[in-house]
Amino acid sequence: MADFKDMAGFKAEDGALASLVLLEELFSMLAQSGIVPQSKLGDVVRSAAARLDTSDHFGAGAAIQHYFEAWLRD
């Protein structure tokens, strides 16, 4: 495991992917606990993807849809 204090070894892609995976885990835990209904979590994903699609970062919206596609089924 890399030394977390050495940030020079991290790439932007590593941070972006880590953030997506962390959020996906958080969504799963929230849905399983019943704190937030899964349908509301799907609304969050749709809203985030829509905001990104209106920006110059179309790939970011596609990434959200890809990693959170399970939340878009409801």
Summary of the structure (lengths in Angstrom):
residues: 74
radius of gyration: 14.3
end to end distance: 37.3
largest distance: 41.0
contacts: 158
relative contact order: 0.13
helix: 74%
strand: 0%
